Amino acid sequence: MPKSKTLFKTFCWVALVISLAACACNPAAKEKSPVLAALTHIDGEYVWNKKLSRHIYNKMALIETIVSPENPEKLMTILANCIDDSTPSRSTLNGKHLSLGVICYQALSQTAYYEPTDSTGDIKEFWPGHILPTANAQEMRAAKRAWLDVVSAKSYILY
């Protein structure tokens, strides 16, 4: 076989190995769990509730249907890891599509409760794990870190 063909084959094999390694190391390249895929495709909407002075998600019952068959501990890990996922979802706020991370946070907040306390045992006034559907990328990353700590310590209460 000519030297140029051997070199080309070697190059192709090296490129293939590097590509496979990149996919294995990149979580975004991996296929999403069925729960996340289902959450992405909910045609939900956050609607302003005057009485409560906040946005309420109109597909909470559908989220319950999607997440209820899952193992709660596995689900908590999946949802907490998803909070900063910027993948566009079908759900909206004021006509703008929201990231999957916002919907994962909604699912997480419907699944578990966590009450942050300070060193004296008093409830904290602010905790980065609580976000609004209008949260920016920095707030979502902070919420993910906060929830991952809660999940690893198993400090939450399931509903």
Residue, then its C-alpha position, 0 to 999 in steps of 0.5 A: m500500500p502506498k505511504s500516502k494511503t497509510l498516512f491517510k488511514t492513520f489520520c482518519w483513525v486518529a480523528l475518529v478516536i479524538s471525536l469519540a473521546a470528545c463526545a464521551c467527555n462532553p455532557a451536551a453531546k450525550e443524549k438527554s434522559p427521557v425525563l429531560a426530553a419530555l420536559t423540553h417538549i412541554d408547551g407550557e407557559y408562565v402566566w402572571n398571577k395578580k393575587l400571588s404577585r408572581h408567575i405560575y406555570n400552567k402545566m404543573a400537572l403535566i410535569e407531575t405526570i412526567v416525573s412521578p414514575e422516576n426514582p426520586e434520588k435519581l430524579m433529583t440529581i437529573l433535575a439539579n444538574c439540568i438547572d443551568d441547561s440553556t437548551p431552548s424548551r417549548s415553554t414560554l414566558n411572555g411569548k419568549h421560549l425559556s431554557l430547559g433549565v427553567i423547566c427543570y427548576q420548576a420540576l425540581s421545586q414541584t418534587a422537593y422542598y428545601e429550607p435554607t438556614d443560617s448557622t443559627g438555624d434561622i431561615k435565610e432570607f436569600w438562597p441562590g437555589h431559588i430562581l424565577p423564570t426570568a433568571n439569567a445564566q449566572e443565577m441559573r449556574a448559582a442555583k445549580r451549585a446550590w441544589l447540587d449541594v442539597v442533593s448530595a447532602k440529601s437535605y431535601i424533603l420530597y413532596 
